[in-house]
Amino acid sequence: QVQLVESGGDSVQPGGSLRLSCDSSGYSSNLYHIGWFRQAPGKERELVACINSNGGDGRVMYTDSAKGRFTLTRDKEMVYLQMTNLRPEDTAVYYCAAENLALSCNVYSPGEFGSWGQGTQVTVSS
């Protein structure tokens, strides 16, 4: 288990930007696949973006909704999700998750990630 803490969620207007942070509490994040997930009320938890471990290939993967608007970066124990051009449908609790996985991070379901933060709320409304 890796201790993960998310921060950076806030309320913004459509078109605004936020940067979410995931702190892996002293573990080097490049040792794990790291995923950003979100869950809106009444909906299933879904992948937003993820990054493979350096032992995999280190690639960043984005969902169609995130592509071109969100950017995931990694720096030592920190993983960031820079979100721009936010839309009301981006409103959700955002979670980061970590796991040592064999395949590309985007093929796994949320239940296959073993370490989770408690989430940070993102609200996009006018």
TORTOR-390709 format. One record per residue: residue in three letters; x, y, z of N, C-alpha, C, O, CB in turn. Coordinates in Angstrom, 2 decimals. Glycine has a CB too. Example, Ala and Ser with C-alpha at 12.3 -4.5 7.8 and 13.67 -1.06 7.14 Angstrom:
TORTOR-390709
SITE bado      nu      nv      nw     cau     cav     caw      cu      cv      cw      ou      ov      ow     cbu     cbv     cbw
SITE  ALA   13.19   -5.69    7.80   12.30   -4.50    7.80   13.20   -3.30    7.80   14.24   -3.32    8.46   11.31   -4.47    9.05
SITE  SER   12.85   -2.25    7.08   13.67   -1.06    7.14   12.90    0.03    7.87   13.41    1.14    8.04   14.08   -0.60    5.72
//
This chain:
TORTOR-390709
SITE bado      nu      nv      nw     cau     cav     caw      cu      cv      cw      ou      ov      ow     cbu     cbv     cbw
SITE  GLN    0.82   -1.19    0.00    0.00    0.00    0.00    0.87    1.25    0.00    1.87    1.34    0.71   -0.94    0.00    1.20
SITE  VAL    0.46    2.20   -0.82    1.10    3.50   -0.89    0.10    4.53   -0.38   -1.06    4.54   -0.80    1.57    3.83   -2.35
SITE  GLN    0.54    5.39    0.52   -0.33    6.46    0.99   -0.39    7.57   -0.05    0.65    8.09   -0.47    0.15    7.01    2.34
SITE  LEU   -1.59    7.93   -0.46   -1.81    8.93   -1.49   -2.72   10.02   -0.95   -3.71    9.74   -0.29   -2.41    8.29   -2.76
SITE  VAL   -2.37   11.26   -1.24   -3.17   12.40   -0.82   -3.36   13.32   -2.00   -2.39   13.82   -2.58   -2.50   13.15    0.37
SITE  GLU   -4.62   13.56   -2.37   -4.95   14.48   -3.45   -5.23   15.87   -2.90   -5.68   16.02   -1.77   -6.15   13.97   -4.25
SITE  SER   -4.95   16.87   -3.72   -5.28   18.24   -3.37   -5.47   19.04   -4.65   -5.13   18.57   -5.73   -4.19   18.87   -2.47
SITE  GLY   -6.02   20.23   -4.52   -6.16   21.14   -5.64   -7.56   21.30   -6.17   -7.80   22.17   -7.01   -5.31   20.70   -6.71
SITE  GLY   -8.51   20.50   -5.71   -9.88   20.65   -6.17  -10.48   21.95   -5.71  -10.13   22.48   -4.65  -10.72   19.49   -5.69
SITE  ASP  -11.40   22.48   -6.52  -12.02   23.77   -6.22  -13.26   23.92   -7.08  -13.58   23.05   -7.89  -11.03   24.93   -6.46
SITE  SER  -13.94   25.04   -6.90  -15.07   25.41   -7.74  -14.61   26.44   -8.76  -14.03   27.46   -8.39  -16.25   25.95   -6.89
SITE  VAL  -14.88   26.18  -10.03  -14.46   27.08  -11.11  -15.59   27.23  -12.11  -16.52   26.43  -12.14  -13.18   26.56  -11.80
SITE  GLN  -15.50   28.27  -12.93  -16.45   28.48  -14.00  -16.07   27.68  -15.23  -14.90   27.33  -15.40  -16.54   29.97  -14.34
SITE  PRO  -17.03   27.37  -16.10  -16.68   26.70  -17.35  -15.59   27.46  -18.10  -15.60   28.69  -18.16  -17.91   26.56  -18.24
SITE  GLY  -14.64   26.72  -18.65  -13.50   27.30  -19.32  -12.32   27.56  -18.41  -11.24   27.91  -18.89  -13.90   28.56  -19.95
SITE  GLY  -12.50   27.40  -17.12  -11.43   27.63  -16.17  -10.45   26.48  -16.11  -10.58   25.48  -16.81  -12.00   27.87  -14.83
SITE  SER   -9.44   26.65  -15.24   -8.37   25.68  -15.11   -8.11   25.34  -13.65   -8.34   26.16  -12.76   -7.09   26.20  -15.76
SITE  LEU   -7.65   24.13  -13.41   -7.22   23.68  -12.10   -6.04   22.74  -12.27   -5.91   22.08  -13.30   -8.37   22.99  -11.34
SITE  ARG   -5.18   22.69  -11.26   -4.14   21.69  -11.21   -4.33   20.84   -9.96   -4.28   21.34   -8.84   -2.74   22.34  -11.23
SITE  LEU   -4.54   19.55  -10.17   -4.66   18.61   -9.08   -3.30   17.98   -8.79   -2.51   17.75   -9.71   -5.70   17.52   -9.40
SITE  SER   -3.04   17.70   -7.52   -1.79   17.09   -7.11   -2.07   15.78   -6.39   -3.05   15.66   -5.66   -0.99   18.04   -6.21
SITE  CYS   -1.21   14.82   -6.59   -1.25   13.54   -5.89    0.11   13.30   -5.26    1.11   13.16   -5.97   -1.65   12.37   -6.86
SITE  ASP    0.14   13.27   -3.95    1.37   13.08   -3.19    1.45   11.63   -2.74    0.58   11.16   -2.01    1.43   14.06   -1.98
SITE  SER    2.49   10.93   -3.15    2.65    9.52   -2.80    3.46    9.30   -1.54    3.96    8.20   -1.30    3.29    8.79   -3.94
SITE  SER    3.61   10.33   -0.73    4.11   10.23    0.64    5.46    9.54    0.74    5.65    8.63    1.54    3.12    9.49    1.49
SITE  GLY    6.40    9.99   -0.09    7.75    9.52    0.02    8.12    8.38   -0.91    9.30    8.08   -1.06    8.00    9.10    1.39
SITE  TYR    7.15    7.75   -1.54    7.42    6.74   -2.55    7.68    7.42   -3.88    7.05    8.43   -4.20    6.25    5.74   -2.66
SITE  SER    8.61    6.87   -4.65    8.86    7.38   -5.99    7.74    6.91   -6.90    7.56    5.71   -7.12   10.24    6.91   -6.52
SITE  SER    6.98    7.86   -7.44    5.80    7.50   -8.21    6.13    6.76   -9.50    5.27    6.07  -10.05    5.02    8.74   -8.54
SITE  ASN    7.35    6.88   -9.99    7.71    6.20  -11.23    7.81    4.68  -11.07    7.91    3.97  -12.06    9.01    6.73  -11.75
SITE  LEU    7.77    4.19   -9.84    7.80    2.75   -9.59    6.44    2.10   -9.82    6.34    0.87   -9.85    8.26    2.48   -8.18
SITE  TYR    5.39    2.90   -9.98    4.03    2.41  -10.06    3.31    2.99  -11.27    3.67    4.06  -11.77    3.27    2.74   -8.79
SITE  HIS    2.30    2.29  -11.73    1.29    2.90  -12.58    0.45    3.82  -11.69    0.02    3.42  -10.61    0.40    1.81  -13.29
SITE  ILE    0.22    5.04  -12.14   -0.58    6.01  -11.41   -1.77    6.41  -12.27   -1.60    6.79  -13.44    0.26    7.25  -11.01
SITE  GLY   -2.95    6.34  -11.72   -4.15    6.73  -12.44   -4.88    7.85  -11.75   -4.94    7.92  -10.52   -5.06    5.56  -12.60
SITE  TRP   -5.45    8.75  -12.55   -6.43    9.73  -12.08   -7.80    9.24  -12.50   -8.06    9.00  -13.68   -6.13   11.17  -12.65
SITE  PHE   -8.68    9.09  -11.52  -10.06    8.67  -11.74  -11.00    9.75  -11.23  -10.59   10.62  -10.46  -10.34    7.33  -11.04
SITE  ARG  -12.24    9.69  -11.67  -13.24   10.60  -11.14  -14.57    9.87  -11.00  -14.84    8.90  -11.70  -13.40   11.84  -12.04
SITE  GLN  -15.37   10.36  -10.07  -16.69    9.79   -9.85  -17.68   10.90   -9.55  -17.54   11.63   -8.58  -16.66    8.76   -8.70
SITE  ALA  -18.68   11.01  -10.41  -19.76   11.94  -10.21  -20.91   11.23   -9.50  -21.01   10.01   -9.58  -20.23   12.54  -11.56
SITE  PRO  -21.78   11.98   -8.81  -22.90   11.35   -8.12  -23.75   10.49   -9.05  -24.14   10.93  -10.13  -23.77   12.41   -7.46
SITE  GLY  -24.03    9.26   -8.62  -24.85    8.36   -9.40  -24.17    7.71  -10.58  -24.81    6.98  -11.34  -26.01    9.09   -9.88
SITE  LYS  -22.88    7.95  -10.76  -22.15    7.39  -11.89  -21.02    6.49  -11.42  -20.57    6.58  -10.28  -21.61    8.50  -12.78
SITE  GLU  -20.57    5.63  -12.32  -19.44    4.77  -12.02  -18.14    5.56  -11.99  -18.01    6.58  -12.67  -19.34    3.64  -13.05
SITE  ARG  -17.20    5.09  -11.19  -15.88    5.67  -11.20  -15.21    5.38  -12.54  -15.26    4.25  -13.03  -15.02    5.12  -10.03
SITE  GLU  -14.60    6.40  -13.14  -14.02    6.25  -14.46  -12.61    6.81  -14.52  -12.26    7.76  -13.81  -14.90    6.93  -15.50
SITE  LEU  -11.81    6.21  -15.37  -10.46    6.68  -15.60  -10.48    8.00  -16.36  -11.26    8.18  -17.30   -9.64    5.64  -16.37
SITE  VAL   -9.62    8.92  -15.96   -9.43   10.18  -16.67   -8.11   10.17  -17.44   -8.07   10.44  -18.64   -9.46   11.36  -15.68
SITE  ALA   -7.03    9.85  -16.74   -5.70    9.79  -17.33   -4.84    8.92  -16.44   -5.13    8.77  -15.25   -5.09   11.21  -17.51
SITE  CYS   -3.80    8.35  -16.99   -2.89    7.56  -16.19   -1.51    7.57  -16.82   -1.34    7.92  -17.99   -3.40    6.11  -16.03
SITE  ILE   -0.53    7.17  -16.02    0.85    7.10  -16.49    1.43    5.75  -16.09    1.25    5.30  -14.96    1.70    8.26  -15.91
SITE  ASN    2.11    5.11  -17.03    2.75    3.84  -16.73    4.02    4.05  -15.93    4.65    5.11  -16.00    3.05    3.09  -18.03
SITE  SER    4.39    3.04  -15.15    5.66    3.08  -14.45    6.81    3.15  -15.45    6.66    2.80  -16.62    5.81    1.85  -13.54
SITE  ASN    7.96    3.62  -14.95    9.14    3.62  -15.82    9.55    2.22  -16.23   10.13    2.03  -17.30   10.30    4.32  -15.14
SITE  GLY    9.26    1.22  -15.38    9.52   -0.17  -15.72    8.61   -0.69  -16.81    8.93   -1.69  -17.46    9.39   -1.03  -14.51
SITE  GLY    7.48   -0.02  -17.03    6.62   -0.30  -18.16    7.18    0.42  -19.37    8.13   -0.04  -20.00    5.17    0.12  -17.89
SITE  ASP    6.58    1.57  -19.70    7.15    2.41  -20.74    7.07    3.89  -20.43    7.51    4.72  -21.23    6.46    2.14  -22.04
SITE  GLY    6.50    4.26  -19.27    6.42    5.64  -18.86    5.42    6.49  -19.61    5.40    7.71  -19.43    7.74    6.24  -18.98
SITE  ARG    4.61    5.89  -20.46    3.68    6.66  -21.28    2.49    7.17  -20.48    2.07    6.55  -19.50    3.19    5.83  -22.43
SITE  VAL    1.96    8.29  -20.92    0.73    8.86  -20.37   -0.42    8.52  -21.30   -0.30    8.63  -22.52    0.86   10.40  -20.19
SITE  MET   -1.53    8.09  -20.71   -2.73    7.75  -21.46   -3.86    8.67  -21.03   -3.98    9.00  -19.85   -3.12    6.27  -21.26
SITE  TYR   -4.70    9.08  -21.98   -5.83    9.95  -21.72   -7.10    9.34  -22.29   -7.08    8.70  -23.34   -5.59   11.34  -22.29
SITE  THR   -8.20    9.56  -21.60   -9.49    9.23  -22.19   -9.82   10.26  -23.26   -9.20   11.32  -23.33  -10.60    9.18  -21.11
SITE  ASP  -10.82    9.95  -24.09  -11.21   10.88  -25.14  -11.67   12.21  -24.56  -11.40   13.26  -25.14  -12.32   10.27  -25.99
SITE  SER  -12.36   12.17  -23.43  -12.85   13.40  -22.83  -11.71   14.29  -22.35  -11.79   15.52  -22.44  -13.77   13.07  -21.66
SITE  ALA  -10.64   13.68  -21.85   -9.52   14.44  -21.30   -8.53   14.89  -22.37   -7.84   15.90  -22.19   -8.81   13.62  -20.28
SITE  LYS   -8.46   14.17  -23.45   -7.44   14.43  -24.47   -7.56   15.85  -25.02   -8.64   16.29  -25.41   -7.57   13.42  -25.61
SITE  GLY   -6.43   16.55  -25.04   -6.39   17.91  -25.53   -6.74   18.96  -24.50   -6.54   20.15  -24.75   -7.31   18.04  -26.67
SITE  ARG   -7.24   18.57  -23.36   -7.60   19.50  -22.29   -6.82   19.28  -21.01   -6.51   20.24  -20.30   -9.07   19.40  -22.01
SITE  PHE   -6.51   18.03  -20.70   -5.83   17.68  -19.46   -4.42   17.21  -19.76   -4.16   16.61  -20.81   -6.61   16.59  -18.69
SITE  THR   -3.50   17.49  -18.83   -2.12   17.05  -18.97   -1.65   16.44  -17.66   -1.71   17.08  -16.61   -1.21   18.22  -19.37
SITE  LEU   -1.20   15.20  -17.71   -0.67   14.51  -16.54    0.85   14.57  -16.58    1.47   14.26  -17.60   -1.16   13.03  -16.49
SITE  THR    1.45   14.97  -15.46    2.90   15.01  -15.34    3.33   14.34  -14.05    2.54   14.22  -13.11    3.42   16.46  -15.40
SITE  ARG    4.57   13.91  -14.00    5.12   13.21  -12.85    6.46   13.81  -12.47    7.27   14.14  -13.34    5.27   11.70  -13.15
SITE  ASP    6.68   13.96  -11.18    7.94   14.50  -10.67    8.21   13.87   -9.32    7.64   14.28   -8.30    7.89   16.06  -10.57
SITE  LYS    9.09   12.87   -9.30    9.45   12.17   -8.07    8.20   11.59   -7.41    7.53   10.75   -8.00   10.18   13.12   -7.10
SITE  GLU    7.89   12.02   -6.18    6.76   11.46   -5.47    5.43   12.13   -5.81    4.39   11.75   -5.27    6.99   11.56   -4.00
SITE  MET    5.45   13.12   -6.70    4.26   13.88   -7.05    3.78   13.54   -8.45    4.58   13.37   -9.37    4.53   15.37   -6.94
SITE  VAL    2.47   13.45   -8.61    1.83   13.33   -9.91    0.77   14.41  -10.00   -0.02   14.60   -9.07    1.21   11.91  -10.12
SITE  TYR    0.75   15.13  -11.12   -0.14   16.27  -11.29   -1.10   16.02  -12.44   -0.78   15.32  -13.39    0.66   17.54  -11.52
SITE  LEU   -2.26   16.62  -12.34   -3.21   16.65  -13.43   -3.60   18.10  -13.67   -4.38   18.68  -12.92   -4.46   15.77  -13.14
SITE  GLN   -3.05   18.68  -14.74   -3.40   20.04  -15.14   -4.63   19.98  -16.02   -4.62   19.33  -17.07   -2.22   20.74  -15.87
SITE  MET   -5.69   20.64  -15.60   -6.96   20.61  -16.31   -7.27   22.01  -16.83   -7.26   22.98  -16.07   -8.10   20.10  -15.39
SITE  THR   -7.55   22.11  -18.12   -7.91   23.37  -18.74   -9.23   23.20  -19.48   -9.68   22.08  -19.73   -6.81   23.86  -19.70
SITE  ASN   -9.83   24.33  -19.84  -11.11   24.32  -20.57  -12.13   23.42  -19.89  -12.77   22.59  -20.54  -10.89   23.87  -22.00
SITE  LEU  -12.27   23.59  -18.60  -13.15   22.72  -17.83  -14.61   22.91  -18.21  -15.04   24.01  -18.54  -12.97   22.98  -16.34
SITE  ARG  -15.35   21.82  -18.17  -16.75   21.78  -18.53  -17.58   21.32  -17.34  -17.06   20.66  -16.45  -16.98   20.84  -19.73
SITE  PRO  -18.86   21.67  -17.31  -19.71   21.20  -16.21  -19.67   19.68  -16.03  -19.76   19.19  -14.91  -21.13   21.64  -16.43
SITE  GLU  -19.56   18.93  -17.11  -19.53   17.48  -17.01  -18.23   16.95  -16.40  -18.13   15.75  -16.14  -19.72   16.88  -18.36
SITE  ASP  -17.25   17.82  -16.16  -16.04   17.42  -15.44  -16.26   17.41  -13.94  -15.38   16.97  -13.20  -14.90   18.35  -15.80
SITE  THR  -17.39   17.90  -13.47  -17.68   17.94  -12.04  -17.69   16.53  -11.46  -18.43   15.67  -11.93  -19.02   18.64  -11.78
SITE  ALA  -16.87   16.31  -10.45  -16.75   14.98   -9.84  -15.76   15.06   -8.68  -15.06   16.06   -8.51  -16.30   13.92  -10.88
SITE  VAL  -15.71   14.00   -7.90  -14.60   13.80   -6.98  -13.49   13.11   -7.76  -13.71   12.08   -8.40  -15.03   12.96   -5.72
SITE  TYR  -12.30   13.67   -7.69  -11.16   13.14   -8.41  -10.24   12.40   -7.45   -9.91   12.91   -6.38  -10.39   14.27   -9.13
SITE  TYR   -9.84   11.20   -7.84   -8.99   10.34   -7.03   -7.72    9.99   -7.79   -7.74    9.86   -9.01   -9.73    9.07   -6.63
SITE  CYS   -6.62    9.84   -7.08   -5.46    9.20   -7.66   -5.31    7.82   -7.07   -5.72    7.56   -5.94   -4.18   10.04   -7.44
SITE  ALA   -4.71    6.93   -7.85   -4.56    5.54   -7.45   -3.23    5.02   -7.96   -2.72    5.49   -8.97   -5.72    4.69   -7.96
SITE  ALA   -2.68    4.03   -7.27   -1.38    3.48   -7.63   -1.42    1.96   -7.56   -2.08    1.37   -6.70   -0.28    4.02   -6.71
SITE  GLU   -0.71    1.33   -8.49   -0.56   -0.12   -8.45    0.59   -0.53   -9.36    0.88    0.14  -10.36   -1.87   -0.82   -8.87
SITE  ASN    1.23   -1.62   -9.02    2.25   -2.23   -9.86    1.54   -3.19  -10.81    1.10   -4.26  -10.39    3.35   -2.97   -9.01
SITE  LEU    1.43   -2.81  -12.08    0.63   -3.54  -13.05    1.48   -3.92  -14.26    2.45   -3.24  -14.60   -0.58   -2.71  -13.49
SITE  ALA    1.11   -5.03  -14.90    1.93   -5.57  -15.97    1.66   -4.93  -17.32    2.58   -4.77  -18.13    1.71   -7.04  -16.07
SITE  LEU    0.41   -4.55  -17.58    0.03   -4.00  -18.86   -0.11   -2.49  -18.77    0.11   -1.91  -17.70   -1.28   -4.63  -19.35
SITE  SER   -0.46   -1.86  -19.86   -0.64   -0.42  -19.88   -1.75   -0.02  -18.92   -2.75   -0.72  -18.79   -0.95    0.07  -21.31
SITE  CYS   -1.57    1.11  -18.24   -2.46    1.48  -17.15   -3.90    1.65  -17.59   -4.81    1.44  -16.78   -1.98    2.74  -16.53
SITE  ASN   -4.14    2.02  -18.82   -5.49    2.34  -19.27   -6.37    1.12  -19.49   -7.57    1.27  -19.69   -5.42    3.11  -20.53
SITE  VAL   -5.81   -0.10  -19.44   -6.63   -1.29  -19.65   -7.23   -1.82  -18.36   -8.04   -2.74  -18.41   -5.80   -2.38  -20.30
SITE  TYR   -6.87   -1.27  -17.22   -7.30   -1.80  -15.93   -8.52   -1.06  -15.40   -8.71    0.13  -15.65   -6.17   -1.71  -14.93
SITE  SER   -9.34   -1.79  -14.66  -10.50   -1.21  -14.00  -10.07   -0.59  -12.68   -9.00   -0.90  -12.16  -11.59   -2.27  -13.78
SITE  PRO  -10.92    0.30  -12.11  -10.55    0.90  -10.83  -10.24   -0.11   -9.73   -9.34    0.12   -8.92  -11.65    1.80  -10.36
SITE  GLY  -10.96   -1.22   -9.70  -10.76   -2.22   -8.66   -9.42   -2.90   -8.69   -9.04   -3.56   -7.72  -11.80   -3.24   -8.75
SITE  GLU   -8.69   -2.76   -9.77   -7.38   -3.38   -9.89   -6.25   -2.50   -9.36   -5.10   -2.93   -9.31   -7.12   -3.74  -11.32
SITE  PHE   -6.57   -1.28   -8.98   -5.61   -0.40   -8.31   -5.78   -0.57   -6.80   -6.88   -0.44   -6.27   -5.82    1.08   -8.74
SITE  GLY   -4.68   -0.84   -6.11   -4.76   -1.17   -4.70   -4.64   -0.01   -3.74   -5.10   -0.12   -2.60   -3.73   -2.13   -4.39
SITE  SER   -4.04    1.09   -4.15   -3.82    2.23   -3.27   -4.61    3.42   -3.80   -4.55    3.74   -4.99   -2.32    2.58   -3.17
SITE  TRP   -5.34    4.08   -2.91   -6.21    5.19   -3.28   -6.10    6.32   -2.29   -5.94    6.10   -1.09   -7.66    4.74   -3.39
SITE  GLY   -6.20    7.54   -2.80   -6.39    8.68   -1.93   -7.86    8.84   -1.60   -8.69    8.06   -2.05   -5.85    9.94   -2.58
SITE  GLN   -8.17    9.86   -0.80   -9.54   10.09   -0.36  -10.32   11.00   -1.30  -11.53   11.18   -1.11   -9.54   10.69    1.01
SITE  GLY   -9.68   11.57   -2.29  -10.37   12.34   -3.30  -10.37   13.83   -3.03  -10.22   14.28   -1.89  -11.76   11.86   -3.42
SITE  THR  -10.55   14.60   -4.11  -10.66   16.04   -4.03  -11.78   16.49   -4.98  -11.84   16.04   -6.12   -9.31   16.74   -4.38
SITE  GLN  -12.64   17.37   -4.50  -13.83   17.76   -5.24  -13.52   18.82   -6.27  -12.89   19.84   -5.97  -14.91   18.26   -4.29
SITE  VAL  -13.95   18.58   -7.50  -13.89   19.56   -8.58  -15.32   19.89   -8.99  -16.10   18.99   -9.33  -13.05   19.03   -9.80
SITE  THR  -15.67   21.16   -8.96  -16.99   21.61   -9.35  -16.86   22.67  -10.42  -16.17   23.67  -10.23  -17.78   22.15   -8.13
SITE  VAL  -17.51   22.45  -11.56  -17.47   23.37  -12.69  -18.90   23.82  -12.95  -19.74   23.04  -13.38  -16.83   22.70  -13.96
SITE  SER  -19.16   25.08  -12.69  -20.51   25.61  -12.87  -20.45   27.11  -13.06  -19.48   27.76  -12.66  -21.42   25.25  -11.68
SITE  SER  -21.49   27.65  -13.66  -21.59   29.09  -13.85  -22.50   29.73  -12.82  -22.70   30.94  -12.84  -22.09   29.41  -15.25
//
